Amino acid sequence: MTDLTQKLTGISGILVTPFDADDRIAPKGLKPVVDRAIKAGVHILTANGNTGEYYGLTADEAERMVHAACETVAGRVPVIGGVGRSVHEACALAKASKTAGVAGLMVHQTPDPFVAPRGFRDYVARVAEAGDGLPLVLYLRNDAIGTDNIVKLCQVEGVAGVKWATPNPLKLADAIDNSPEDVIWVGGLAEVWAPPLYAVGARGFTSGLINVWPERSVAIHAALDGGDYDEANRLIRGMRVFEDIRAEEMNGTNVTGVKSALAMMGHDCGPTRPPSAWPLTDDQSRRLRGFLADNGLLTDKVA
C-alpha cells in the first residue's frame, strides 16, 4: 500500500466550508476544526466534499477552499480534493487541486439526469488525465449501475479507492469480490453504517462528525479495526441523536446539523446555503444542544 491507500483505511474527514455574515467563504474558519481533527487522530481530510457544500460553491470558491485546506493542514495528514459537476469543471478543479498539494482526488458521482455508466467511465478517465498521476477515489452514491459497471470503473487507471455510499452491504461485497484487489473500499455513509459495511470488507469510513467530535470518530474506528463490533455499536448509539438530526428533512439538515453544532460550541462557521435547510427548527436545536451538553461538547473538556 502507498501512504494514501493505507490512510484510506482510516477516517476520511469531510471538512465544512465556513461562510461569513455576507455569504462569502471564510477559509480561516477551518483552522480550529482542522487542528482538533488532526490532534484527535483523524487520518485524512477532504475539501469540497458534500459536508463542504461542494454543490453550493462556485468553481472559484471550490478552488480557493482546496488551497485553504492544504495550507491549513500543512502536510500533517493527506488532503483529498473533491471534484465534480461538468467534465470541464471537474478537470479544471483536478488541476487546481494538484497545484494546491492534494494527495488524491475524490470524484463525485455526477448527478446529471442523463448519465450513462460508460459515459461516467469516460468522465473518470478524463479526470485521471487532468490529475496527472494523482490517485482517484470514486464517491459512489448510486449502485444501480450494477457490479459489472462498478468493476469497470475500478479498472480505470489511477483509481485507488471507492467510497461506498449506498446502504447495500451485499452489493458492496459483490463489488469487492469482482474488482481489482488493490482497490480500497471505504464506508461512505459515515459512522452509523460503518459496522455493516466493515462486516463485508470495507475498511475505514467517511465522517462529517469529525468537524464536531473527532474523538468519537477515532474511537469508533479503533473499535472496528480491533473487531469489537459491540463497542463500536455502543459508541455509535451515543452519537445517533446527532446523525438523526442530520438525516431529517430528506437529509436537508445534514450540513445544518454540523454547522449549528459548531456555532453552539463557539466555532461559528456560518450558515449553510440553500437548498440546504437553515436554520434548525426550535425542536432540532433543543435536541442538538442537549446532545452536545450530555457529551461535554459545550465545555473546554470533551467527553
C-alpha positions in Angstrom: 0.0 0.0 0.0 1.1 3.6 -0.6 0.7 6.0 2.3 -2.5 7.4 0.9 -4.1 4.0 0.4 -3.1 3.0 3.9 -4.7 6.2 5.3 -7.9 5.5 3.3 -8.5 2.5 5.6 -8.8 5.1 8.4 -11.2 8.0 8.8 -11.8 10.3 5.8 -13.0 13.5 7.5 -15.1 15.8 5.3 -14.5 19.4 6.2 -17.2 22.1 6.3 -16.8 25.2 4.2 -17.0 28.3 6.5 -19.0 31.3 5.3 -19.1 34.8 6.8 -22.1 37.0 7.5 -22.1 38.2 3.9 -22.3 34.7 2.5 -18.6 34.7 1.3 -16.3 31.8 2.0 -14.2 32.4 5.1 -11.3 29.8 4.9 -9.7 31.0 8.1 -12.6 29.3 9.9 -11.1 25.9 9.1 -8.2 26.2 11.5 -9.8 25.2 14.8 -11.7 22.3 13.0 -8.6 21.0 11.3 -6.4 21.3 14.3 -8.7 19.4 16.5 -9.4 16.7 14.0 -5.6 16.1 13.5 -4.9 16.2 17.2 -7.7 13.5 17.7 -6.1 11.2 15.1 -8.2 11.7 12.0 -6.3 10.1 9.1 -7.3 12.1 6.0 -9.1 15.4 5.5 -11.2 16.2 2.4 -12.1 19.5 0.9 -15.0 20.0 -1.4 -17.0 17.0 -0.2 -20.7 17.0 0.5 -20.3 18.2 4.1 -18.3 21.1 2.5 -21.4 22.0 0.4 -19.5 21.3 -2.8 -22.6 21.8 -5.0 -23.3 25.1 -3.3 -19.9 26.6 -4.2 -18.8 28.4 -7.3 -15.8 26.9 -9.2 -13.6 29.7 -7.9 -14.8 29.1 -4.3 -14.1 25.4 -4.6 -10.6 26.1 -5.9 -9.9 28.6 -3.0 -11.2 26.0 -0.5 -8.8 23.3 -1.6 -5.9 25.6 -1.4 -7.0 26.8 2.0 -7.4 23.2 3.2 -3.9 22.3 2.1 -2.4 25.4 3.6 -4.2 24.8 6.9 -3.3 21.1 7.2 0.3 22.0 6.2 1.3 18.4 5.5 0.2 16.9 8.8 -2.2 14.5 7.2 -3.1 13.8 3.5 -5.7 16.1 1.9 -8.1 14.8 -0.7 -9.8 17.3 -3.1 -13.3 16.7 -4.3 -14.1 17.3 -8.0 -17.3 17.0 -10.0 -20.1 18.7 -11.9 -19.3 19.1 -15.7 -16.3 17.3 -17.0 -14.6 20.5 -17.8 -15.2 21.9 -14.3 -14.0 18.6 -12.8 -10.8 18.6 -14.8 -10.1 22.2 -14.1 -10.6 21.6 -10.3 -8.4 18.5 -10.5 -5.5 20.6 -12.0 -6.0 23.3 -9.4 -6.2 20.7 -6.6 -2.9 19.2 -7.7 -1.3 22.6 -7.7 -2.7 23.1 -4.1 -0.9 20.0 -3.0 -3.6 17.3 -2.5 -2.6 13.7 -2.1 -5.5 12.5 -4.2 -8.9 13.4 -5.8 -12.3 12.3 -4.8 -14.6 12.1 -7.9 -18.2 12.9 -7.1 -20.6 10.6 -9.0 -22.2 13.0 -11.4 -25.9 13.9 -10.8 -26.5 14.5 -14.5 -30.0 13.1 -15.2 -28.7 11.5 -18.4 -25.5 9.9 -17.1 -24.6 6.6 -18.7 -22.3 4.1 -16.9 -19.9 4.0 -19.8 -20.1 7.8 -20.0 -19.1 8.0 -16.3 -16.1 5.8 -17.0 -15.0 8.3 -19.7 -15.6 11.1 -17.2 -13.4 9.4 -14.6 -10.7 8.8 -17.2 -10.7 12.4 -18.2 -10.3 13.5 -14.5 -7.5 11.0 -14.1 -5.7 12.5 -17.0 -6.2 16.1 -15.7 -5.0 14.9 -12.3 -1.7 13.9 -13.9 -0.9 10.9 -11.7 -2.9 11.7 -8.6 -4.8 8.7 -7.2 -8.5 8.8 -7.5 -11.2 7.8 -5.0 -14.6 7.3 -6.5 -17.5 8.5 -4.5 -20.2 6.0 -5.4 -23.7 7.1 -4.3 -25.7 5.0 -6.8 -25.0 1.3 -7.1 -27.9 0.8 -9.6 -25.3 0.9 -12.3 -24.5 -2.7 -11.4 -21.5 -4.7 -10.4 -20.1 -5.0 -13.9 -20.0 -1.3 -14.4 -18.6 -0.7 -10.9 -15.8 -3.1 -11.7 -15.1 -1.3 -15.0 -14.9 2.0 -13.1 -12.4 0.5 -10.7 -10.3 -0.6 -13.7 -9.7 3.0 -14.9 -6.0 3.7 -14.5 -5.4 5.7 -11.3 -8.4 4.5 -9.3 -7.1 3.7 -5.8 -10.3 3.5 -3.8 -14.1 3.7 -3.7 -16.2 5.5 -1.0 -19.3 3.2 -1.0 -22.2 5.5 -0.1 -25.2 3.2 -0.6 -26.9 1.1 2.2 -26.4 -2.1 0.4 -23.7 -4.3 2.1 -24.3 -7.3 -0.1 -23.8 -5.3 -3.3 -20.6 -4.0 -1.8 -19.4 -7.5 -1.1 -20.1 -8.5 -4.7 -18.2 -5.4 -6.0 -15.2 -6.2 -3.7 -15.1 -9.8 -4.8 -15.1 -8.9 -8.5 -12.8 -5.8 -8.5 -9.0 -5.4 -8.6 -7.5 -6.5 -5.3 -5.6 -3.3 -4.8 -8.7 -1.1 -4.6 -9.5 0.2 -1.1 -13.2 0.1 -0.2 -14.2 2.8 2.2 -17.5 3.0 4.1 -19.0 6.2 2.6 -22.1 6.5 4.8 -20.2 7.7 8.0 -20.1 6.1 11.4 -23.7 4.7 11.5 -23.2 2.4 8.5 -19.6 1.6 9.2 -20.2 -1.7 11.1 -22.3 -3.5 8.4 -20.0 -2.2 5.7 -16.9 -3.3 7.6 -18.5 -6.8 8.0 -18.4 -7.4 4.3 -15.0 -6.0 3.7 -14.9 -2.2 3.8 -12.2 -0.6 5.8 -12.3 3.0 7.1 -15.2 5.4 6.8 -16.1 8.9 5.9 -17.2 11.3 8.6 -18.8 14.7 9.0 -18.8 14.2 12.8 -15.1 14.9 12.8 -15.9 18.6 12.5 -17.7 18.5 15.8 -16.5 15.4 17.8 -13.4 13.8 16.1 -12.5 11.9 19.3 -15.7 9.8 19.0 -15.0 9.0 15.3 -11.5 7.9 16.2 -12.8 5.7 19.0 -15.3 4.1 16.7 -12.6 3.4 14.1 -10.4 1.9 16.7 -13.1 -0.5 17.8 -13.9 -1.6 14.3 -10.3 -2.1 13.4 -10.0 -4.2 16.5 -13.0 -6.3 15.6 -15.0 -5.1 18.6 -18.4 -4.5 17.0 -20.2 -4.4 20.3 -18.0 -1.4 21.4 -18.3 0.3 18.0 -22.1 0.0 18.1 -22.2 1.3 21.7 -20.2 4.3 20.6 -22.4 4.8 17.6 -25.6 4.7 19.7 -24.1 7.5 21.8 -23.9 9.9 18.7 -27.1 8.8 17.0 -29.1 11.9 18.1 -26.6 14.0 16.1 -26.9 11.8 13.0 -30.7 11.5 13.3 -31.0 15.3 13.2 -28.7 15.4 10.2 -30.9 12.9 8.4 -34.2 14.9 8.8 -35.9 16.9 6.1 -34.8 14.4 3.4 -31.2 14.9 4.6 -31.6 18.6 4.1 -30.3 19.3 7.6 -27.1 17.2 7.1 -24.7 20.1 7.0 -27.0 22.3 9.0 -26.6 20.0 12.0 -22.8 20.2 11.7 -22.6 24.0 11.4 -25.2 24.5 14.1 -23.2 22.3 16.5 -20.0 24.2 15.7 -21.8 27.5 16.4 -23.1 26.2 19.7 -19.5 25.1 20.6 -18.1 28.6 19.8 -16.6 27.8 16.4 -19.1 29.5 14.2 -18.6 28.6 10.5 -21.6 30.5 9.3 -24.9 29.2 7.9 -25.5 26.7 5.1 -26.5 27.8 1.6 -29.9 27.0 0.0 -31.2 24.5 -0.9 -29.9 23.1 2.4 -32.2 23.8 5.4 -31.2 26.8 7.6 -31.5 27.3 10.5 -32.5 24.3 12.5 -36.1 24.3 13.9 -36.5 25.1 17.6 -37.0 21.4 18.3 -34.0 20.3 16.3 -31.9 23.0 18.1 -33.1 21.8 21.5 -32.2 18.2 20.8 -28.8 19.2 19.3 -27.9 21.4 22.3 -28.9 18.6 24.6 -26.7 16.1 22.8 -23.7 18.5 22.9 -24.3 19.2 26.6 -24.7 15.5 27.5 -21.4 14.7 25.9 -19.4 17.6 27.3 -19.0 19.3 24.0 -20.2 22.7 25.2 -17.2 23.0 27.6 -13.5 23.0 27.1 -13.4 19.4 28.3 -14.5 17.0 25.7 -16.1 13.7 26.9 
